[in-house]
Amino acid sequence: LTFASAEADLSPEGEAALAEIARELEQLTDSLPEDLPWMLRIDGHTDDQPILRGRFRSNWELSAARASTVAQYLIEWGLPEDRLIAAGFADTQPIAEGDDEEARRRNRRIELRLTVR
């Protein structure tokens, strides 16, 4: 999922994509053994543009807010909140090199990782 610059709100397209992912996650987690201590880590990322004004003081806050937004959405879909981890990585782990808008758009993202506690 990608986000608008300096924003943590899901777009309608983002919500639609996340709804598909939530359905898949629900099926997947329902099939896991009950004694398996699984966790879903939601990693929020930003582009390399510094935060100059707005509701977030830094890319750290913004990335954590993005992860939290997705976590709340998944909780609304029925995923157990005690199995979710929301983590912010700011702009420390880019997947696209460059300073053009396309690279920045790709770096403003969420990554989901199924792991164990």
Buried (B, 14 or more C-beta within 10 A) or exposed (E): BBBEBBBBEBEEEBEEBBEEBBEEBBEEBEEEEEEEEEEBBBBBBBBBBEBEEEEBEBBBBBBBBBBBBBBBBBBEBEBEEEBBBBBBBBBEEBEBEEEEEEBBBBBBBBBBEEEEE
